[in-house]
Amino acid sequence: MPYVSINTKKRVLVMLVLCIVGMVVLFGRLVYIQIVKSEYYSQKAYTQQTRSKSVEAKRGTIYDTTGEKILAQSISTNIVNAVPNSVNKDKKEEIAQNLADILQSDKDEILKKLNKKTSSVTIATKVDQEKSKAILEYINNNDITGISVDEDMLRVYPYGTLLSHVLGFVGTDNQGLAGVEAYYDSELSGNPGKIVASFDGGGRETPFTQEQYIAAEDGKDIVLTIDATIQSIVEKYLSKAVEENIAEYGSIVIMRPSTGEVLAMANYPTFDPNDPFTPNTQELKDKWDDMTVTQRSEELNKMWRNKAISDTQEPGSTFKLITSVAALEENVVNIDDKTFYCAGYVKVGTWDIKCWRYYNPHGSESLREGIMNSCNPVFMQVSQRMGIASFMKYIRAFNLDSKTGIDLPGEATGIMHDEKTMSDVDLATSSFGQTIQITSIQTAVNYCAVANGGYLVQPYIVREIKSGSGNYDEQIESKVLKQIMSETTASEIMSALVDTVNYGTAKSAKISDYQIAGKTATGENGRGDNTKYLAGFVGIGPASNPEIVVVMNLYDPKGPSGHGGATLCGPVVGSIIDEVLKYLDVQTDYTVSETENNEVVIPNITGKTYAEAKQIAKDSGFTLNLSSEFSDDTIISKQVPKSGASLVAGSSIMVYKDGDEVQKAEVPDVRNRTATEAINYFRGVGLNVRVEGTGYVLTQDVTPYEQIEKGSIVTIKCVDDLSELP
């Protein structure tokens, strides 16, 4: 046996030990990987060998209150995806060109996506069926790999611009970005599913493997409180009013006072939620290309903003409701006691704050007459009697310093004075709706409280949320927040608002078939040359059993008819109430025969004093229009129409004193309008109308746009059959 040195033996021993240690370490590592980290590496391998594609959930459908009219829905469309590593390497440019030709898109952009170092990429979304079919044929006929056409969803709004500010819209990922779509996004969106497929080391899908499909959970359906027909009526009138009066924008809200349900909510100009990123006016389109990204974003947000809930304005005289309720609840006044005096202004500190009729002061008045005449001095005197603390108590009672809680995003909070720093001038101006700001929805809630007997209700848009199976998951109940006035106070205010329509500043809203209540407003935002006016009107109908409250505002009107709420908004609100109540099948207050019998003979007031004439006219159911300033002892020298003719009660008599110039009005063109519209338009300009027949106006006996004396009678002939109209 050959001699082996000690050193050699030692080296061999060391090597043997090292081998044993190495084997132990290796074995331990294998144990660690296969047992301890088994789950981790299994998952990692699975991840490397599989890829998942998201399966979009079908977004829930939005219905109007009938549950029949679809306002928003998701329809099947397709999405084109690619796995870049799986796409034929030698054909990528050709594939990009062919896909671009079919999709009518940019070839270079598609090629860039096909060359990305990612596991998957989206080539195109919202691809219609025709293009999808063409792509599939191209793939199958040319052995193209790595390109797939998968199911996708497209959100559509069948009625276009209708209700756009309430509905809102969704983004490219079908996430709600505005309106109901945003507020109820979690209910509407559902949960996505996925498809899991196997891939080899080169990133190519392995054949003969079974895909794993996890179904998507579709979103829930929503039923609104809004009636699409009522919404259409409102938008028809609003768009016309904004355009005719050259207003910056307008808004209308209709609420059911007993429940707080919103039956309609409209803003104009509107936009198309099917294409929400396109400018909505020609003016904006013309300057779009020259605008910065920031400027475009600002304009789009302005276009999308639901101004009925998001914009605060000085409300003007519709706010006098709050002051009236406070005065009656605090027992500082009786509604019919003549304890106020209008001298044309009230001196508060160093300020002379005027009445709108400062040139012809109202004189001695009750609170009821103050409401009817919309006399600022009455409300300033009321607020002085109450004091700041009592006045602010009712600001808080009506929740005017907070949001209404409507289920829509972007609601603004009313802006009120701080009680601690509020001055006497602040109190005086606040009493008639200046120097404070509220939203249209807040005004609607205020008047609902009077209409329902004294209860503050929370407005709401959605009444039902239901699963795709049709089973109701949730039925939204109306919320009565609190009682803020007695039934007696509510009744007294309602009666004053009825008188305001019959005999006061709101008579332009009077309609023939229903007795309604109402209040005018002309708010001022800014002062001096920067003043922007808010023409407003609130109508309640029918007054005996209120079904609806209608709030209308026109912001910054610049048309020839001025900026007064009575002129611009009163006839519109009257017409809306008439159409909506008839659509809701609310029984009329007067039959046709009763309306005809309601005609009364015009009394002779020539030669009477103004005080005597007022009383005679009131007793006969007429109102007086004055040619200039009158005192109670002014003698009436002339009246139009003359005595002896018959007109429906609520008509007006134009009166003059010696030396006054003849007052004229332009005859409106009411042909093809409804009889109710015609009556309101004539009354709005100080003319009387006699209606023959029912339905739509066929002819009028005075040529449109002719200047005739105020108070004159124009006869219109109406027909029920639209086919008879020219």
Beta strands, then each sheet from edge to edge (+ up, - down):
strand 1: 50-55
strand 2: 62-63
strand 3: 70-82
strand 4: 121-127
strand 5: 147-156
strand 6: 193-198
strand 7: 212-214
strand 8: 221-224
strand 9: 249-255
strand 10: 262-268
strand 11: 340-342
strand 12: 345-348
strand 13: 351-354
strand 14: 363-365
strand 15: 455-457
strand 16: 462-466
strand 17: 472-475
strand 18: 480-483
strand 19: 517-525
strand 20: 532-541
strand 21: 548-555
strand 22: 599-601
strand 23: 623-626
strand 24: 638-640
strand 25: 646-648
strand 26: 652-656
strand 27: 664-666
strand 28: 688-692
strand 29: 696-700
strand 30: 707-709
strand 31: 713-719
sheet 1: 1+ 6- 7+
sheet 2: 4+ 3- 2+ 8+ 16- 17+
sheet 3: 4+ 3- 5+
sheet 4: 10+ 9- 21+ 20- 19+
sheet 5: 11+ 14-
sheet 6: 12+ 13-
sheet 7: 15+ 18-
sheet 8: 22+ 25-
sheet 9: 23+ 26+ 24-
sheet 10: 27+ 30-
sheet 11: 28+ 31+ 29-
end
